[in-house]
Amino acid sequence: MNQNNELLIRRVEKILPSREGLEILILERKIRLYQGFDPTGMKLHLGHSVGLRKLMEFAEAGHEVIFLFGTGTVLVGDPSQRDSARKLITQEEIEENIKDWKRQAEKIVDFDKVTVKQNGDWLVPLTLKGIINIASNISAVQLFKREMFQRRLEKGDTVWYHETMYPLLQGYDSVAMDVDLEIGGTDQEFNMLVGRELMRKMKGKEKYVLTTPMILGTDGKQMSKTSGNCVWLTDSAQDMFGKLMRIPDEQIVTYMELVTDIPVSRIKVVKQDLSSNKVNPMDAKKELANEVVKQFHGKNQAQKALAEFEKTIQQGETPEEMPEFSLSRLSTGATVIDLLEKSGLVSSRGEVKRLIEQRAVWVDQFQISDFRFQISEIKPGSIIKVGKRKWLKICN
């Protein structure tokens, strides 16, 4: 498979208006392209890496690539695939969310070959006249035909006016940066096509749209930070490996295709072997998890994570190494909820409560069933286990 063919096939769902047109264009000259990511949270997950990989493929081919931080569009909030409006975000939250993005993405993105921009630089200063000029190019009926808006209206819910502005603002990014191509997940097709129309009407220029498939979370549902099913780029090697071992069997090949550089020829073999039951899905997941963890944490950490998984999960043993936590960091009367939240083993008090309800928290051999379980009943040297993969050793 030649470079241009692979560029326009792997990790690609759809190219509009045509794959052939884009292929001719990139054979004729180097193009300018981008993908935007709204800073709705501080962490990037493995789903984001699909687009980031595609951006880097174009960068490696010599094209001009822009990694766009949506510091302007996030003020409105993308309504795509949402049944209610997003909570409005503050400037302080935006700055906090994006400050670590480059570090998280650097295992995928070579920032010497990619330009970082923020769309707040041109969207926030827009005047009323400028907004009217942009909006005059798109039909209001077209905006209200969006599936998620129609779904809300049928349920009797509200569509807020500012939400209808989102595709206009995202579309204007293409005009402001004068791009030839925009990349985005399949959920962004509507917004990207609005940008294509704005480019044609405001600049008389063709803009191509490339959609990338979206991976599902570890539970087989849409990956989202609120559902707890994300594989975060900031996860430890052990957590990342363990989460990937939990994905549904039917997602193994999709993950291999989208979030690794495993050769297509090898993926075809894995797919055939899984279909014919020649390979155990767990072994295929180990191959997948090893490749992903190796990219973010290195070969040694990937091998260590594999060994840890086999020992603690498959063989049911206690790991040799685990984080430690001193009870002295907690006040008198603190509960197990305070301990797990303060130690960082669990991300929120709500998650601790959910895990206790699911009977997934243990102190030594004792299963915790009461939210009010006091730390005074926990002794130094005790081992706390949360779920199958998280451990904590208590010290003085």
Protein Blocks (a to p, Z undefined) as FASTA:
>chain_A
ZZklmmmmgopabdcfbfklmmmmmmmpccddddddddfbfbdcfklmmmmmmmmmmmmn
opacddddffklmmnopaehiabdcddddfklmmmmmmmmmmmmmmmmccklbccddfkl
mmmmpcfklmmmmmmmpcfklmmmpmklmmmmmnopacdfklmmmmmmmmmmmmmnopab
dcddfklmmmmmmmmmmmmmmnopacddddddddddfkopacdfklopaccfkbcfklmm
mmmmmpcfklmmmmmmmmccbdfklmmmmmmmmmnopacfklmmmmmmmmmmmmmnojkl
mmmmmmmmmmmmmnopacfbdcdddfklpcehiafklmmmmnomafbfklmmmmmmnopa
cehjbccfbfklcfklpcehiacdehjlbccdddZZ
